[in-house]
Amino acid sequence: MENNLNSIEVVDIDGNKGPLSQWINQKKAILIVNVASKWGLTDKYYRQMQELHLKYSERGLQVLAYP
């Protein structure tokens, strides 16, 4: 078994499963965040992650938020 980000399977917001590698752009830094959706703080965390994405995506930051 590989031990890297490309071997990790994730579920997107629509419930579709796929490799994490589908979201990885080698030219960007990646921030992977657990947004704690089962703890009732999802809205707050999603808004914060959206702000980070909007502010830094042009500078090379890719934000991936998962429950």
C-alpha positions as a printed NumPy array, in Angstrom:
array([[  0.   ,   0.   ,   0.   ],
       [  1.29 ,   3.434,  -0.911],
       [  1.786,   5.88 ,   1.916],
       [  1.12 ,   9.245,   0.295],
       [ -1.712,  11.673,  -0.443],
       [ -2.379,  10.096,  -3.84 ],
       [ -3.429,   6.807,  -2.218],
       [ -6.085,   8.361,   0.056],
       [ -9.727,   8.037,  -1.007],
       [-12.09 ,  10.89 ,  -0.117],
       [-15.795,  11.639,  -0.452],
       [-16.813,  14.96 ,  -2.017],
       [-19.745,  17.17 ,  -1.03 ],
       [-22.062,  15.178,  -3.335],
       [-21.09 ,  11.831,  -1.807],
       [-18.867,  10.745,  -4.714],
       [-15.758,   8.749,  -3.78 ],
       [-12.432,   9.271,  -5.484],
       [ -8.704,   9.605,  -4.926],
       [ -7.425,  12.715,  -3.189],
       [ -5.056,  13.09 ,  -6.139],
       [ -7.969,  14.341,  -8.281],
       [ -7.878,  17.584,  -6.291],
       [ -4.138,  17.993,  -6.072],
       [ -2.562,  20.577,  -8.343],
       [  1.212,  20.209,  -8.15 ],
       [  1.69 ,  23.963,  -8.563],
       [ -0.265,  24.864,  -5.412],
       [  0.177,  24.419,  -1.692],
       [ -2.598,  22.333,  -0.13 ],
       [ -4.422,  22.936,   3.133],
       [ -6.555,  19.927,   4.096],
       [ -9.044,  20.756,   6.838],
       [-11.392,  18.685,   8.977],
       [-14.36 ,  21.048,   9.319],
       [-15.989,  19.046,  12.147],
       [-19.413,  18.853,  10.518],
       [-20.787,  16.577,  13.239],
       [-20.016,  19.16 ,  15.941],
       [-22.289,  21.9  ,  14.625],
       [-19.486,  24.282,  13.671],
       [-19.523,  23.509,   9.95 ],
       [-20.996,  26.813,   8.791],
       [-18.361,  28.804,  10.668],
       [-15.496,  26.651,   9.387],
       [-16.752,  26.571,   5.794],
       [-16.987,  30.371,   5.772],
       [-13.449,  30.663,   7.115],
       [-12.122,  28.184,   4.537],
       [-13.948,  30.057,   1.756],
       [-12.318,  33.306,   2.887],
       [ -8.88 ,  31.661,   2.833],
       [ -9.563,  30.254,  -0.622],
       [-10.675,  33.6  ,  -2.031],
       [ -7.774,  35.472,  -0.457],
       [ -4.929,  33.099,  -1.325],
       [ -5.936,  30.9  ,  -4.283],
       [ -4.345,  33.306,  -6.757],
       [ -1.118,  33.028,  -4.748],
       [ -1.105,  29.24 ,  -4.95 ],
       [ -3.143,  27.942,  -1.993],
       [ -5.643,  25.155,  -2.523],
       [ -8.075,  24.575,   0.384],
       [ -9.727,  21.152,   0.715],
       [-12.341,  20.948,   3.493],
       [-13.746,  17.596,   4.582],
       [-16.272,  16.651,   7.249]])
